[in-house]
Amino acid sequence: MERKKRSIWVFGDYRNYFQNRVTLQLISRANDLAKIIGAEVCVTVFGHDTDEWVGEYIAHGAMKVYVCDHPDLKFYSNDVYITLMERLVRRYEPEILLVGATTFGREFAPRLAKRLKTGLTADCIGLDINEDGILIQTAPAFGGNLLTKIVTPERRPQMATVRPGTFQEIPHNYHATGEIVPVPLPEDLPKDRIRLISSERQPSREQKLEDAAVVVCGGRGMGSRKKFKNLYELARVLGGEVGATRPVVYSKWAEDETLVGQADKHIKPKVLFSFGISGAIQHTAGIKDAGFIIAVNKNPNAVMMKMADVAIVADAGQVCTALIRELKKRIRS
Ligand SMILES: Cc1cc2nc3c(=O)[nH]c(=O)nc-3n(C[C@H](O)[C@H](O)[C@H](O)COP(=O)(O)OP(=O)(O)OC[C@H]3O[C@@H](n4cnc5c(N)ncnc54)[C@H](O)[C@@H]3O)c2cc1C
């Protein structure tokens, strides 16, 4: 009987390509893990006119791409995609299957895991391999108050959804080669119970928070919506992006997509400003890859102040206004 090569699979979630590059980030991490367990990195691509994405995944580290390209797969469909994936997984038996924690991935992965009768760790922020060659999946647990390490010792594949921005993608390599395995569309796939009438792309932000080199993050200590608005001005002057904590987003001082932390974005700026933020674990989980941190807080003992490279004990609103003034002066002179 043919012995199957060990493999780590990544679901090709290319429709979110310009909003987040989570598939590329997962391919990169899969390559690290594959070296440890001696596996190949495979990506699945379902859709229509997918050549561009197949090439993109190979250029970013995919060794093999299973492609099911058919007009019937033009739109995402949970029923159809899950059935297709279930059959491929049963046939090729990957050790690990990684899915981006995007809107689609969060719906797709649990339902697929149930079909495959395997475990799934949702919203991981870390992936490693233990001494037994088993995937360690790090994820927030107990309402986000703890980070937990989860393993799936018996069931296969070991499945995880992973937050966009958790890992760095491998740079694009035009010379990379990979195997493309065409997958014919089975005739007996279920009819989709949901019919998509139309779709519209939301205009993308000029620079993405996850990729910004400078991020100005604000918390409840900014005091009011009006004062928080100054952080946008500071970010503009610095050529950066604005991030926020959950209370800020809940109070509508900032847009939902600015939320930094375990519930949303992981950022990795070279310089991070943190204004009026206490440093709760749910927030700091999203800034662990930040370079140089400058924190402003009235409380010198705040966790954020201990994490910072420069900790300024002062009123956050006043420091923000003073910084804007000084920077503008320097730009003019
Ligand atoms: C399941 C779950 C998921 C969560 N996910 C996230 C997440 O993804 N991201 C996230 O951010 N939070 C998340 N939270 C919330 C998190 O636990 C904290 O409540 C939140 O991060 C605190 O935000 P904050 O630092 O703005 O506010 P606070 O904790 O209230 O801190 C305000 C800080 O401002 C300082 N301050 C007050 N006035 C001033 C002033 N005038 N000048 C300077 N400093 C001042 C205070 O000393 C304090 O340190 C989550 C919580 C749960 C339960």
The ligand as a Gaussian input file, in Angstrom:
#p B3LYP/6-31G(d) Opt

LIG

0 1
 C      -12.806000      37.617000      26.605000
 C      -12.161000      38.965000      26.673000
 C      -11.484000      39.416000      25.559000
 C      -10.888000      40.666000      25.580000
 N      -10.220000      41.074000      24.475000
 C       -9.611000      42.267000      24.497000
 C       -8.844000      42.717000      23.379000
 O       -8.719000      42.051000      22.343000
 N       -8.243000      43.924000      23.457000
 C       -8.327000      44.715000      24.571000
 O       -7.747000      45.803000      24.574000
 N       -9.055000      44.325000      25.619000
 C       -9.693000      43.129000      25.618000
 N      -10.408000      42.757000      26.713000
 C      -10.572000      43.720000      27.811000
 C       -9.364000      43.735000      28.727000
 O       -9.521000      42.732000      29.713000
 C       -9.224000      45.093000      29.445000
 O      -10.420000      45.370000      30.109000
 C       -8.890000      46.245000      28.491000
 O       -7.778000      45.927000      27.682000
 C       -8.566000      47.492000      29.315000
 O       -8.495000      48.572000      28.468000
 P       -7.781000      49.919000      28.909000
 O       -6.351000      49.651000      29.236000
 O       -8.094000      50.931000      27.874000
 O       -8.616000      50.364000      30.210000
 P       -8.268000      50.263000      31.734000
 O       -7.880000      48.912000      32.137000
 O       -9.395000      50.917000      32.444000
 O       -6.967000      51.167000      31.893000
 C       -6.940000      52.539000      31.758000
 C       -5.521000      53.012000      32.079000
 O       -5.427000      54.395000      31.854000
 C       -4.725000      54.988000      32.944000
 N       -5.186000      56.367000      33.023000
 C       -6.360000      56.847000      33.532000
 N       -6.425000      58.162000      33.361000
 C       -5.288000      58.544000      32.739000
 C       -4.789000      59.765000      32.274000
 N       -5.494000      60.908000      32.384000
 N       -3.596000      59.769000      31.667000
 C       -2.845000      58.653000      31.550000
 N       -3.286000      57.445000      31.957000
 C       -4.495000      57.399000      32.536000
 C       -5.039000      54.161000      34.141000
 O       -3.999000      54.271000      35.101000
 C       -5.107000      52.759000      33.541000
 O       -3.854000      52.124000      33.567000
 C      -10.991000      41.497000      26.729000
 C      -11.651000      41.024000      27.851000
 C      -12.230000      39.776000      27.831000
 C      -12.920000      39.293000      29.074000

